[in-house]
Amino acid sequence: MSLAGHVAERATAAPDEAVLEELCAPLFASLPRHDQRRKGVEYLQGLLRATGRKSIRNIALAIGNQATEQYLHHFISDSTWEAVPVRRALAEYVARVAPPRAWVVRPLLIPKAGKHSVGVGRHFSADLGQTLNAQQAMGVWSASEEVTAPVNWRLHLPRAWVADTGRRDRAAIPDCVRAETELQCGIEAYLAAAGSARRPVVLDARAGDVQAALTRLRGAGAPSLMRVSGTQPVTAADPAARPGAEPVAARQVMAAVRETRKPVAGRWPLLAAVAKVGLPGGHDDLVLLGVGSAGQPWPAQLWLSDQAGATPADLVRLSRLLARVDHDFDRFADRVGMRDFTGRSFAGWHRHMTLASAAHAVLAVAETLGAPVDLPRQRRGGSGPGDG
């Protein structure tokens, strides 16, 4: 019987409590000591029960007393347990309950007041249109139409942190952590999470080096669907899309095949068109997908994929997973404290984010099994403006 079946059979417990019980044993199996496993369960319970900001103090108040706060702080910031095996167990659990259609890579900006939190720096927020003092992380989400949940994280470190030996030592940043772009950071996080299960990765590459991203993903055998900007240079292969070797902007190619648009079945009244394209300097067998709505500027979004055999409807369904992740993030992220870690250590940040991700999965799976979670929308995100 699937884990979903086991959970559904537990009629005496609320669905979120039943999911929590099912998840905790495999989630903390890698922790070497019984007291660590107990503290892991307590921290996860606190994330789900505490009101307001998910500080360690509020988590402790939700489950215990002042002594609880002290040992939970040590458990997150200074203990010896590794976050990676716990994340793998979380990904396996989510995959068994709701097999992912794809992996979605999504950025997370975490505003900070001070300058000592690991990785903090000046980052531009597209949603707010301003530069903030913040941490920048890339999350990897297991995504299906039923359940989305974050299963891996990679903290993007500004060059000022990577090159500063003193900062690295104080935050205990591993020697292997090097400078990388945000897009590189997201791709490496995906490859670490996906393992040998090379489901497609869906990501927003409008601000990144699409050529380098595709080279890295193809080299790892990972199929991809990347949102690209209207100015992305491509070489058109379709006769209807201005053939020739000279690069043109992606939106020009899509404008040329406008008359081939067809409705896409589903919950969204969308039109889609595709064109065969390549990238200047390599990768000749790609598909450019345009998506939009009748009566609106065309195209609203542009996507580039190496899945030549996929239908436009298949690609549109994959692209919608990014919006689904944004939607679920808006509902659950602040409820489980994804922005609330105040410690300064690299390992502590990863431990907190791992358990916050597990708390998110508990809520998402419980809702799917019939326990709607009615939460206010906070700090709304989004998929960004159109690409046309």
N, C-alpha and C positions, 0 to 999 in steps of 0.2 A: 504494500500500500504506500502511496506517495505521502510525503510529509503533509501536503494539503489535506489528504484524507485523514491522517492521524489527528491533525488539528481540528478538523470539522467534527470528529467524533467526540471531542471533549465538550460535552454539553453543559458541564457543571462550571466551566470557567469562561470568563469573557474572552472573545477571540484574541485580543491583544495579549492577555495573560497567557493564553494557550500557546500562541506563537513564541512568546518570550521563553516559555518553558521548553518548547521543542528546540529552539535555537541555541540555548545556552550551553548544553552539553557539547555539541560539536564545535561551537564557537571558541570555547576556552580549553579544548582538549590539549592544545599545544603548550599551555602554561604548566611549568614543571611542578609547581607546589599547590597543595590544596588551598592554602590561604590566599594565593594569587587568584585562583579560580573563583573563590568566594568573593573577593574584592571586585573582580570583574563583573560578576552578577550584580553586586550591589551598585556599582557605578552605572551600569546599564539601567537598572531599575530607577536610580536617581535621575538619570537623564529623562526618563519617561514620566516621572512623578513630580519633579521639582517645578515650581511656578516661577515665572520671570526668567531672568538670566541664568544660564546653566553654569554658574560658577561652582567650584568645588564646595564652597561653603553652603550654597543653596542645595546642591546635591546631597551633602551630608545631612542637612536639616530635614530633607525629605525622607531619609531612611534611618537616621541615627542621631548622633550627638557630636560634641566637639572632638572627642577622640576619633570618631569616624572621619571627620574632616582631615585630621592629621595623617591618618594612614592612607586615605584616598589620595591625598596630595602626593605622598611618597609613591603610591602605586602608579600614578600617572607620570610623575616627573622624574623619579629617581630609581624606579624598579628595573629589573633585568629582563622582563618579558619582551618578546619581539612582536611587533605589530603585523608583520607580513604574514605569518602563518594564520593569524586570526582573520585577516582579510581574505585569505584563500578559503578558509572555512565559511566565511560569510558569503562569498561568491558562489561556492558550491551549494549552500543552502538555498539561496535565491534561485539558482539555476534549476534545482530540483522542484521547487514550488512553481516557478513560472519561467520556463526555458526562454532565454533572451533571443529576440530576433536579431539584435545587434548590440554592440557596445557604443555608448555615447560618451564623448569627451566634452566636458563643460568646465569653463573657468569659474573660479570663485574668488571674489575680492572681499577681504576682511578688514574693514577700517580699524585703525588703531590710533590711540591718542599719543602714545609715547614712541620712543625710538629703540627700545631694547627687545621687543618681541622678535623672535627669530625670523629673519627674512624681511622685516618691515622696510618699506621704502616708498618712494613716490610713484604712484600708478594712476593711469588715466582710466576713469570709469565712463564707458560709452553710455550707460543708462543715465547717469547724472550729468554727463557733459562737462566733467571737471576732474582735476587731478587730486587724488587723496593720499594721505599717509595710510598705508595699508600693507597687509600681506597678500600675496597673489599665489593661488594654488590651482592645480588642474585636477579635476575629479573624473573618474571613469565610472560610468553607470551601466549596470546590467539593465537592458531595456526591452520590454515587450509591450504589447498593447494593454496588458493587464497590470503589470507591476514594473516600476523602475526603482532602482536603489543604487546608491554609490557603493562601489566595492574596492576602489583603490584611489589613493591620493599621492600627488607629488608636489612638494612645495617648490615654487619657482623663486630662486634666490637672485636678487640683483647682483650685478658685478661687484658692487661695493662690498657686499657680504662675502662673495666667493673669494675675493682677493685680500680680505682683511683677516690675517691670522688670529688676531686677538678676538674678534667677533666669532670666528669659527670655533676657537677653543672654548669660549664662554658658553656657547650654545651647543657644544659637542657635535658639531656638524661633521659627518664622516668624510674622510679624505677623498672618497670616490665621487663626491658631489662636485660637479663642475658647472661652469657658466653655460647656459643654453637659452634659446628663445622660448617664448611661451608655447608656441606650436610644437617645438621639439620636446618640451617638457610634457605636453599632453600626449604626444605619440609614444614617448618612452613609458609613461604611466599606463597607457593602453597595452603596450606589448608585454609589460610585466604582469598585468592582470589577465590577459587573454590566454597566456600559456600556449598550449598546442591547439586550443579550440579557436581557430581563426574565423570567428564570425565577423561580419563586416563591422567596421568602425565608422561612426557618423560624427563629423566634427565641423566646426566653423573655421575655415582657413582664410577668411577674407583679409585678415591683417598679417598673414604669414607668407612664407616662401612655399608656394604650392608645389613647385618642381622638386625641391628638396624633400618635402613631406611625402610626396608620392614615391620618390626613389627609396626612401627609408621603409615605407610600408610594403612596397612591392618586394623589396629585398628580404623582408621577413615573411613573405607569403600571406599578407593581410589584405583582404579586399576592403575597399574604402568608398565612402560617399562624402565628399567635402563641399561645403558651401563656399562659393567663390564670389568675388566682386564682379561687377559688370565690366570693369576695365581689365580683368584678367586676360593676358595675351594667350590666344590659342591659334592653332592652324586648323582650318576647316577641311573636312574630307568629303562631306556631302555635296553633290552638285548644286543642290538647292541652297546651300549655305556658303556661296562664294568660294569655290574651290581655289586651291593654290597654296603655295608654300609660305607666302608672306603671312606673318602673324596679324590677327585682327582682334579686337576686343570681343570678349565673350557675348556681350549684349548685342553686338552687331550680328553675330552668327544666329542668335536666337531671334532677332528681329526678322532675319531673312527666312526663317522657317515658321513664322507666325501663323501662316495659313494652315499648317499641319497640326495645330493644336487640337486636342481631343479631351472630352470630359473624363475625369477620373472618378470612378465609383468610390463611395465612402461617405463618411459623415461630413466631409467638407466639399462645397461646390467649387471644385478646382478644375482648371484646364492645364494640360501638360503637353510639352513637345520635347523631342530629343533630336540631337544632331551628333554625328560622329566627328570627333575632333582629336587633335593631338596637342602637345605642348612644344613650344620652340625648344629645340635641342634634345628632344627625346620624348618617349611615351606617346606613340602614335595611335593606339587603339583604345581611345577613351570615349565616353559618352557624356555630352553636355545636356543637362536636364533643365528646362525652363518651367516654372510653375507660376500660375497667376489666376486671377478671377475675371469673369466676364465683366466688361465695362470699366476695368481698372488698367492702369499703365502696365504694359507688358515688357519684360517679365517682372514679377514681384520678387522672385528668388531665382538664383542660378546655382546649380549643383554639378560637380564633376565627379564621375565615377569610372572605375576600371572594370565594372561588372557589365561587360558588353552583352551578355545573354539575358540580362534582367529586363523586364517590361517596364514601360513608363509608370504603370500603376505600382509595381513592386518598388521602384525607386522613390516614388512619392510617399508610399507607406513608410519606407525607411527614413526619409527626410522628416516626416512628422514626429518621429521619435525624439528629435531634438526639442521640439516644442513641448512634447509630453514631459520630458525631463525638466524643462524650465517650469512647467505648471506644478509638478510634484515638488520641486525644490521650493517654490513659493509657499506651498502649503505646509511643508514639514521641516524645512531647514532650521528655522528659528525655534520651532517646537522642541527640537532635539539638541540645540546648542551648537550648531556647526560653526558659528562665528564667535563662540564664547570662551575659548581657551585663553587664559591670561598668563600661562607660564612662558618661560624663555628658552626652554631646551627643544632642540630639534626632535629628539625621540619623544618627548612629552607631547608635542603638537601632534605627531603621528598617532600616538596611542589614543589621545582624546578623539581625533577625527575618525579613527577606526571604530570606536565605541559609539560615537554619534551616528556613524553610518549604519551600525547594527540597530540602533534605536529607530532610525528612519525605516529600515527594512521591516522591523516589527510593525510599525504603524501602517506601512504600505501593504504588507501581506495581510494583516488583520482586516483592513478595509476591503481588500479583494475577496476575502472569505465571508464578508457580510457584516462588517462592523464599521459603518461610515464614520470617519473622523472629521467632525465639523470644526475646522480651525479658521481663525481670521487670517486674511491675507496680510502679509507684512513684507516690507522691503522688496516690492515687486521687481522681478527681473524681466527677461524677455529675449526674443530671438533677434531683435534688432530690426532696422528698417529694410525696405526692399533693395534689390540689387540693380534694378533697371536704370 
